[in-house]
Amino acid sequence: MAVYKRRYNSYTGSLTPTWSRFFVLTRFAFADLFKSRFFVLLLILCIIPCLFSAGYIFVANNKTLQLLIQLRSVDFFKVENQYFIVILMGQAWAAFFLNCWVGPVLISGDLTNGALPLFLSRPFSRADYVLGKLAVLGLLLSAITWIPCLLLFGLQSGLAHNGWIWSHLWMVVPIVLCSAIWILTLSLLSLAVSAWVKLRIVATGVIFITFFIPAGLGEMFNHIMGTYWGALLNFSNMFQIIVERGFRDPYSLLDRMSRHEIPIPAAWASLIFVCLLSLVILNARLRARETVHG
């Protein structure tokens, strides 16, 4: 039969729903990540501190165990605002180091091997591509930040007495919101770096530089100009301000008010600016290009 007499019909089978199509990239990215033993080891190391924190909560709510270890100070084991600030800040830094290992390889490989036009030639937009890569970091960093913090909060709520959960239920909001802005900042920044830097070790160095060099320049600006607004370039310090204000830490709040430091809206604006700038960089880089050989 001649080719022109054949009738070709479009594909009418099942398709992945549009709203969840970006998870295809996420699934394959996770499959590649878990092939690395170093990544699995690093992920376990990031979760281990939460196990010690759970043990701390268990001892704090067990008077018999405290008597067995001959602990006289009642205030030594105290699970309040300051405790969750320390836990969240510690897990935030664990998320930073995990992000430095995972983030630089998510996009660079696709751009180096010319795979981006293949993705965009299918029913797959640039937004879907970015969301698929962003979901990898979002899920990973969530697993070591707000999820274990909420589990520790639930453990404390179950072991504590006298209605502890009702007087501390408000802490769920800062746990989630503070973790969300930190995860979004780290993820978008690392994706932007991955889109422009091919080598992992160089990209990791760029991420470190992005956090530490501007902080140093901000301190220089403060000393030269006699102000404190240069601290806006210290992104980790801005996150600490957001966490401490979110958890209503009275000591840090009074200390910052006495030193006239950065207000919390400015701290939020600093991290949001990093996110928006990273999106602009990604938008400039993630474009399908066709190479024509004459």
N, C-alpha and C positions, 0 to 999 in steps of 0.2 A: 504494500500500500504506500502510495506517495506520501511524503511528509506533509504536504499542504492539505491532504485530505484528513489528517488526524485532527481530532478535537481535543484541545488541552483545557482543562478546567482548573481554576484556582483551588488552593488547599482549603478544605472545609472542615478539617478535624478540630480537635480541641486545642485551645491556646491558653497560655498562662494569662491570668487576669492582668489588666493594665496596671492596676494599683500595686500589685505585688511583683511585677516583672523584674524590678531591680534586685530582688532577693536571689535571682539566678547567679549574679556576680558574687553576691555575698556567700552563697553556698560553696561555689568553687574556690573562692579565696580562702575560706576556712579549711577546706580540704587540703590546700597547699600549705597553709600555716601549720597544721597539726602533723605534717610529715616531718617537721623539724623538731628534733629532740631538744635543742636549745630553747626553742620557743615554749615547749611544754614545761621544761624545767623553770624557765623564767616566770611563766604563769603560775606555777605552783608556789614559787618563792613569794610572789605578790599576794597570795592568799594566806600563807602561813601566819602573818601577823594577826589576822582576824581570828585564828584558832586560839592564839594566846589571849586575845581580847575576850573571847568567849570564856576562857578559863578564869580570867580576872573577874568577869561578871558573876560567874558561879561562886567564886570565893567571897565576893562582896555581899552576896545574899545568903551565905551559909555561916551562921554564927558558930556552929560546932566546929567547922573546919578552921575558922579563925582562932578558936581556942586551942585547937591542936597544934597550930603553928606558933602559938604563944604570942599572938599579936595584941598589944595593949591599946594601940591607937585606933579609935573608932573611925576617924576621918581618913585613915589611910586608904581604905577601899570605899570609894564614893563615886557612884555613877550618876553624874549630873551633866550640865552643859559643857563644862571644860573637858570632860572625858570624851564626848563625841566630837569636840573640836580637834582634839589630838588624834583620834582615830581617823577622822575624815581627812585631815591634813596629811597624815602618814600614808593613807591609801591614795591620796591625790598625787603624791610624789612617786609612789609605785606605778600609778597609771602613766605618769610622765615617762619613766624609763621604759615601760612596756611599749608605749607609743613610739618612742625613739627607735625601737627595734622593728616594729611592725609597719608603721606608716610609710617609711621611705621606699618600700618595694611594691606598694599597691598600684601605683599608676606608672612608675618609671618603666617597668617591664613592657607594658602595653605600648607606650610611646616609642621605646627603643626598637621594638620588633614590628612597628607599624600596624598594630592590631586595632587602633582606635577607629579607622575607617570601616573595618569589618563590623565593629559593634554598631556604629551609627548608620550603617547601610541596612540594618534590620529595624523592626519596629521598636526602636530603643533610642530615646533622646539623650542629650547630654545631661539633663537633670536626672534621668534614670541611672546613667552611668555614675554620676557623682554620688547619688543616694546609695547605690549598691556598694561603692567603696566606703562611703561614710558609715554605713550600717555595720561594716566589719569592725571598725574602731569603736563605734558606739556600743555595740554589744560586748566587745572585749573589755572596754574600760568600765562599762556599767557593772560587769561581773566582779570588779575589784574595788568599786567605789560605793555607790549608793545601795546596791543590792546587799552586800555584806553588812553595811551600816544599818540597813533596815532589819536585817536578820538579828543583829546584835540588839537593836532596839526591841524587837519582839521577844528575844530571850530575856532581857532585863524586865520587860513588862510581865512576862510569865512568872519570873522568880520573885519580883518585888511585891511588897504588900502595901496596904494603906492607900490604894488607888493611885499608885505611881503613874500608871499609863495615862489616866485622865488629866493629871497635872502636867504631863510632859508630852502629850500627843501633838502639840504644836511643832515639836522638833522634826516631825516627818517632812514638813514643808521645806525647811532650810537644807535638810539632807538631800532631798531630791533636786531642788533648784540650784544649790551651790555645785553639786556634782554635775548637773546638766551643763552649766556654763563652762565649767572646766573641761568636760569631755568635748564639747563643741569647739572650744578654742584649740585644744590639742589636736583634734581630728582634722579640722579645716587647715590648720597651719601645716601639719605634716603632709596632707594631701597636696597643698600648694607647693611645698618643697619637693615632694616626690615628682610633681609634674615638670619641674625645671632641672632637677639634679638627678643624674642617672645612677651614680655610684652610691650604694647604701651607706658606706662609711662617711662619705662626704656629706650626704643628706643628713645623717645623724648629727654630724658636726654643725651643720647649718642650723638645725633645730636648737641645739645647745646655745649657739651664738645668738639666736633670736631671743632667747630668754635672758642671757647673762650680759651680753654687750650693751643692749639698750638700758638695762638696769644700771650699769656703770656710767653710761653717758648721762642718765638722769641724775645720779648722785653728783656728778661733776657740775651739771647745770644748777643744782640746788646750792652747792657751795659757792659757785661764781655769782649767782644772781641773788643769793640770800632768800630763797623761797623753798617750798616743799612740793610744788606741782611737778617737778621732774620725776617724782616717784610714780607717776602715771605710766612711765616706761618700764617699771618693774612689775611685770605681769603676775609673777608668783606672789608678790606682796599685795597686789590688788585682789587676788583671790583670797588671801588670808584675811584681808579687811572684810570682804564679803562674807566669809565664813564666820568670823568673830561677831560681826554685827547681826548676822542672821540667827546666831545662837544666843544672842543677847548676853554676851560675856560682859559683865559689869566692869571688870578690872581693865580689860583692853579698851572698852568704850571710854571710860574716864581718862585713861592714859592718853588716848588719841585726841580727845577733846582738849586736854591740857596742852598738847603739843601742836594743836591746830593742823592736823594731818588731813589726808585726802578724804572727802565725804564719800559715802557709799554710792550715790548716783554716779559720781565721777569714776569710781572703781568699776562699776558695771559698764559704763560707757567705754572704758579703756579696753576691756575684754571683748565687748561687742564690736568695737572698731577693728580689732585683730581678726575677728571672724569675717567681717565684711571685706576687709582688705584681702584676705585669703580667697574669698569667693571671686573677687575681681581678678586676681592672679590666675585662678583656675579657669575662669571664663576666657581669658586671653590665650591660654595655652591649649585648652581642650577643644581643638577645632580639627575636623577631618580635612586632610590635605591629600590631594591626588598628585602623584609624581608621574609625569609623562616623559618617556624616553624617546628622543627623536632618532 
